[in-house]
Amino acid sequence: MKATIWHNPGCGTSRNTLAMLRESGAEVTVVEYLKTPPSADKLAQLYRDAGITPQQGLRMRGTDAEERGLVQADDATVLAAMTAEPKLIERPLVETDKGVRLCRPKELVLEIL
């Protein structure tokens, strides 16, 4: 199975999810999204496939997302903010042939393996 993880190596949940992917035997593509952020279109597709809104994919901890009104903003505004400042993207996002999950908690990755 192939998997792509939008990963932050400084995040324990992201590291643990990556370890679970590797232990499962998946062929993993790691995208360090802080260095190589996904496009707004890719983010929209990931959230759609995960069954969540861009607002649900916002990283609140350690960001100014709430102060900027992003929680109540429309999808296009949220996606534009995320692509401009990828630290606003909650992680890790994992995509496989079986679907997409925002793996918080990390065990959610098991649903798409």
Phi and psi restraints in degrees (value plus and minus 20) as a CYANA .aco file:
   2 LYS   PHI    -120.2   -80.2
   2 LYS   PSI     123.5   163.5
   3 ALA   PHI    -161.9  -121.9
   3 ALA   PSI     125.4   165.4
   4 THR   PHI    -140.8  -100.8
   4 THR   PSI     112.0   152.0
   5 ILE   PHI    -139.8   -99.8
   5 ILE   PSI     108.6   148.6
   6 TRP   PHI    -109.2   -69.2
   6 TRP   PSI      88.0   128.0
   7 HIS   PHI    -140.6  -100.6
   7 HIS   PSI     124.8   164.8
   8 ASN   PHI    -142.6  -102.6
   8 ASN   PSI      90.2   130.2
   9 PRO   PHI     -83.6   -43.6
   9 PRO   PSI     -34.8     5.2
  10 GLY   PHI    -105.1   -65.1
  10 GLY   PSI     -21.3    18.7
  11 CYS   PHI    -126.3   -86.3
  11 CYS   PSI     103.8   143.8
  12 GLY   PHI     -81.6   -41.6
  12 GLY   PSI     -61.5   -21.5
  13 THR   PHI     -83.0   -43.0
  13 THR   PSI     -61.1   -21.1
  14 SER   PHI     -85.4   -45.4
  14 SER   PSI     -64.0   -24.0
  15 ARG   PHI     -81.9   -41.9
  15 ARG   PSI     -63.0   -23.0
  16 ASN   PHI     -86.8   -46.8
  16 ASN   PSI     -57.8   -17.8
  17 THR   PHI     -85.9   -45.9
  17 THR   PSI     -62.3   -22.3
  18 LEU   PHI     -80.2   -40.2
  18 LEU   PSI     -61.9   -21.9
  19 ALA   PHI     -81.7   -41.7
  19 ALA   PSI     -61.7   -21.7
  20 MET   PHI     -83.0   -43.0
  20 MET   PSI     -60.8   -20.8
  21 LEU   PHI     -81.3   -41.3
  21 LEU   PSI     -67.1   -27.1
  22 ARG   PHI     -85.1   -45.1
  22 ARG   PSI     -60.2   -20.2
  23 GLU   PHI     -84.4   -44.4
  23 GLU   PSI     -48.1    -8.1
  24 SER   PHI     -94.1   -54.1
  24 SER   PSI     -32.3     7.7
  25 GLY   PHI      69.8   109.8
  25 GLY   PSI     -14.7    25.3
  26 ALA   PHI     -86.2   -46.2
  26 ALA   PSI     128.7   168.7
  27 GLU   PHI    -105.6   -65.6
  27 GLU   PSI      86.0   126.0
  28 VAL   PHI    -122.3   -82.3
  28 VAL   PSI     109.4   149.4
  29 THR   PHI    -121.4   -81.4
  29 THR   PSI     103.5   143.5
  30 VAL   PHI    -124.1   -84.1
  30 VAL   PSI     103.6   143.6
  31 VAL   PHI    -134.9   -94.9
  31 VAL   PSI      93.2   133.2
  32 GLU   PHI    -100.3   -60.3
  32 GLU   PSI      74.7   114.7
  33 TYR   PHI     -86.0   -46.0
  33 TYR   PSI     -39.1     0.9
  34 LEU   PHI     -91.2   -51.2
  34 LEU   PSI     -47.8    -7.8
  35 LYS   PHI    -111.7   -71.7
  35 LYS   PSI     -57.0   -17.0
  36 THR   PHI    -150.6  -110.6
  36 THR   PSI      61.0   101.0
  37 PRO   PHI     -89.6   -49.6
  37 PRO   PSI     126.2   166.2
  38 PRO   PHI     -89.5   -49.5
  38 PRO   PSI     136.8   176.8
  39 SER   PHI     -91.0   -51.0
  39 SER   PSI     144.9   184.9
  40 ALA   PHI     -80.0   -40.0
  40 ALA   PSI     -59.2   -19.2
  41 ASP   PHI     -84.5   -44.5
  41 ASP   PSI     -61.6   -21.6
  42 LYS   PHI     -85.7   -45.7
  42 LYS   PSI     -63.9   -23.9
  43 LEU   PHI     -80.3   -40.3
  43 LEU   PSI     -63.8   -23.8
  44 ALA   PHI     -79.2   -39.2
  44 ALA   PSI     -62.9   -22.9
  45 GLN   PHI     -84.5   -44.5
  45 GLN   PSI     -63.3   -23.3
  46 LEU   PHI     -81.1   -41.1
  46 LEU   PSI     -67.1   -27.1
  47 TYR   PHI     -86.1   -46.1
  47 TYR   PSI     -61.1   -21.1
  48 ARG   PHI     -79.1   -39.1
  48 ARG   PSI     -67.9   -27.9
  49 ASP   PHI     -87.6   -47.6
  49 ASP   PSI     -46.6    -6.6
  50 ALA   PHI    -102.7   -62.7
  50 ALA   PSI     -32.3     7.7
  51 GLY   PHI      57.6    97.6
  51 GLY   PSI       6.4    46.4
  52 ILE   PHI    -147.7  -107.7
  52 ILE   PSI     145.4   185.4
  53 THR   PHI    -111.3   -71.3
  53 THR   PSI     140.3   180.3
  54 PRO   PHI     -76.8   -36.8
  54 PRO   PSI     -55.1   -15.1
  55 GLN   PHI     -82.7   -42.7
  55 GLN   PSI     -55.1   -15.1
  56 GLN   PHI     -92.3   -52.3
  56 GLN   PSI     -38.7     1.3
  57 GLY   PHI    -112.6   -72.6
  57 GLY   PSI     -15.7    24.3
  58 LEU   PHI     -95.0   -55.0
  58 LEU   PSI     116.6   156.6
  59 ARG   PHI    -104.8   -64.8
  59 ARG   PSI      99.9   139.9
  60 MET   PHI    -112.8   -72.8
  60 MET   PSI     -62.0   -22.0
  61 ARG   PHI     -87.5   -47.5
  61 ARG   PSI     106.2   146.2
  62 GLY   PHI      56.7    96.7
  62 GLY   PSI      -6.9    33.1
  63 THR   PHI    -149.5  -109.5
  63 THR   PSI     152.3   192.3
  64 ASP   PHI    -124.9   -84.9
  64 ASP   PSI       6.6    46.6
  65 ALA   PHI     -77.8   -37.8
  65 ALA   PSI     -63.8   -23.8
  66 GLU   PHI     -87.9   -47.9
  66 GLU   PSI     -65.0   -25.0
  67 GLU   PHI     -81.8   -41.8
  67 GLU   PSI     -51.7   -11.7
  68 ARG   PHI    -101.9   -61.9
  68 ARG   PSI     -23.4    16.6
  69 GLY   PHI      56.6    96.6
  69 GLY   PSI      -1.7    38.3
  70 LEU   PHI     -90.1   -50.1
  70 LEU   PSI     -45.1    -5.1
  71 VAL   PHI     -84.1   -44.1
  71 VAL   PSI     -52.9   -12.9
  72 GLN   PHI    -119.4   -79.4
  72 GLN   PSI     -23.9    16.1
  73 ALA   PHI     -93.2   -53.2
  73 ALA   PSI     142.4   182.4
  74 ASP   PHI     -92.9   -52.9
  74 ASP   PSI     143.1   183.1
  75 ASP   PHI     -75.2   -35.2
  75 ASP   PSI     -65.3   -25.3
  76 ALA   PHI     -82.0   -42.0
  76 ALA   PSI     -59.1   -19.1
  77 THR   PHI     -86.0   -46.0
  77 THR   PSI     -63.1   -23.1
  78 VAL   PHI     -84.6   -44.6
  78 VAL   PSI     -66.4   -26.4
  79 LEU   PHI     -83.5   -43.5
  79 LEU   PSI     -59.5   -19.5
  80 ALA   PHI     -84.0   -44.0
  80 ALA   PSI     -61.2   -21.2
  81 ALA   PHI     -83.9   -43.9
  81 ALA   PSI     -60.5   -20.5
  82 MET   PHI     -85.3   -45.3
  82 MET   PSI     -61.0   -21.0
  83 THR   PHI     -92.1   -52.1
  83 THR   PSI     -51.7   -11.7
  84 ALA   PHI     -95.1   -55.1
  84 ALA   PSI     -54.4   -14.4
  85 GLU   PHI    -154.1  -114.1
  85 GLU   PSI      65.7   105.7
  86 PRO   PHI     -81.4   -41.4
  86 PRO   PSI     -34.2     5.8
  87 LYS   PHI     -83.7   -43.7
  87 LYS   PSI     -34.7     5.3
  88 LEU   PHI     -98.7   -58.7
  88 LEU   PSI     -29.2    10.8
  89 ILE   PHI    -105.3   -65.3
  89 ILE   PSI     100.9   140.9
  90 GLU   PHI     -90.8   -50.8
  90 GLU   PSI     124.4   164.4
  91 ARG   PHI    -150.3  -110.3
  91 ARG   PSI     143.6   183.6
  92 PRO   PHI    -111.9   -71.9
  92 PRO   PSI     123.5   163.5
  93 LEU   PHI    -115.9   -75.9
  93 LEU   PSI     113.9   153.9
  94 VAL   PHI    -148.2  -108.2
  94 VAL   PSI     114.3   154.3
  95 GLU   PHI    -143.5  -103.5
  95 GLU   PSI     109.7   149.7
  96 THR   PHI    -152.3  -112.3
  96 THR   PSI    -199.8  -159.8
  97 ASP   PHI     -83.1   -43.1
  97 ASP   PSI     -40.8    -0.8
  98 LYS   PHI    -109.9   -69.9
  98 LYS   PSI     -26.2    13.8
  99 GLY   PHI     121.8   161.8
  99 GLY   PSI    -187.9  -147.9
 100 VAL   PHI    -148.9  -108.9
 100 VAL   PSI     122.3   162.3
 101 ARG   PHI    -159.2  -119.2
 101 ARG   PSI     122.9   162.9
 102 LEU   PHI    -108.3   -68.3
 102 LEU   PSI      87.4   127.4
 103 CYS   PHI    -107.2   -67.2
 103 CYS   PSI      45.6    85.6
 104 ARG   PHI    -147.4  -107.4
 104 ARG   PSI      79.7   119.7
 105 PRO   PHI     -98.7   -58.7
 105 PRO   PSI     146.4   186.4
 106 LYS   PHI     -78.2   -38.2
 106 LYS   PSI     -48.1    -8.1
 107 GLU   PHI     -84.2   -44.2
 107 GLU   PSI     -37.1     2.9
 108 LEU   PHI     -81.7   -41.7
 108 LEU   PSI     -42.4    -2.4
 109 VAL   PHI     -81.5   -41.5
 109 VAL   PSI     -47.6    -7.6
 110 LEU   PHI     -82.1   -42.1
 110 LEU   PSI     -45.7    -5.7
 111 GLU   PHI     -86.9   -46.9
 111 GLU   PSI     -41.9    -1.9
 112 ILE   PHI    -138.2   -98.2
 112 ILE   PSI      -3.1    36.9
